[in-house]
Amino acid sequence: EDILVGSPIANRTRKELEPLIGFFVNTLVLRSDLSGNPTFRQVLERVEQVCLGAYTHQDLPFEQLVDHLHPARDAGRNPLFDVMFVLGNAHGEGMHLADLQVHCQEVSTDTAKFDLTLFAEERQGELVTMAEYRSDLFSAETIRKMLVHYQRLLEGIVRQPQVHIDDLSLLSEQEHTEILDRWNQTARAYPQ
């Protein structure tokens, strides 16, 4: 019911920063309250308020927030959240700078910075997702299933945005039958 997710923000709140080339990104910690089995629309409203509040403090460096909160530290983990959500909106568009033409180049670091990072981006009217994950925690098959379940969740939300979140299903009919029926066939013959 209490979810903490990291999300990057461009952090270009001042007009004079807009034309500058450089990396001004900061990390926001978004804490969402899912208590009370709200509808998806209610969750969306709650998350919107959390995001708007976080945006007003986006200039506070993440490192200062961590120093102020003094969370328990573990060298192998992020101090405030384990999952990052990145919503991109400029993939492949490139830029035009005078006589230069600039294109985005994807760079693989082969290192996950968080337990799980979900990248989402709208491309030609579709939401394209990609996951980066710690391979010591997740297998590729587990992540593939997570992404399929995420797609199913989004499809259910689009069909019924007023549904309560506890009633949203991640499972296909086949998975539902397998888990509830096949895996629960516990009847056994006892020796006489």
PETADA-V296527 format. One record per backbone hydrogen bond with DSSP energy under -1.0 kcal/mol. CO is the residue of the C=O (numbers start at 1). NH is the residue of the N-H. Records with the same first field share a line. If there is no record, write none. Layout:
CO->NH, NH
//
This chain:
1->34
3->32
5->30
6->85
7->28
9->26
14->17
15->18
17->20
26->9
28->7
30->5
32->3
38->165
39->43
40->44
41->45
42->46
43->47
44->48
45->49
46->50
47->51
48->52
49->53
50->54
51->55
52->56
54->57
55->58
57->60
61->65
62->66
63->67
64->68
65->69
66->70
74->77
82->116
83->6
84->118
86->120
90->93
95->102
97->100
100->97
102->95
115->134
116->84
117->132
118->86
119->130
120->88
121->128
123->126
126->123
128->121
130->119
132->117
134->137, 138
139->143
140->144
141->145
142->146
143->147
144->148
145->149
146->150
147->151
148->152
149->153
150->154
151->155
152->156
153->157
154->158
155->159
156->160
160->163
161->41
163->40
164->167
165->168
172->176
173->177
174->178
175->179
176->180
177->181, 182
178->183
182->185
184->186
//
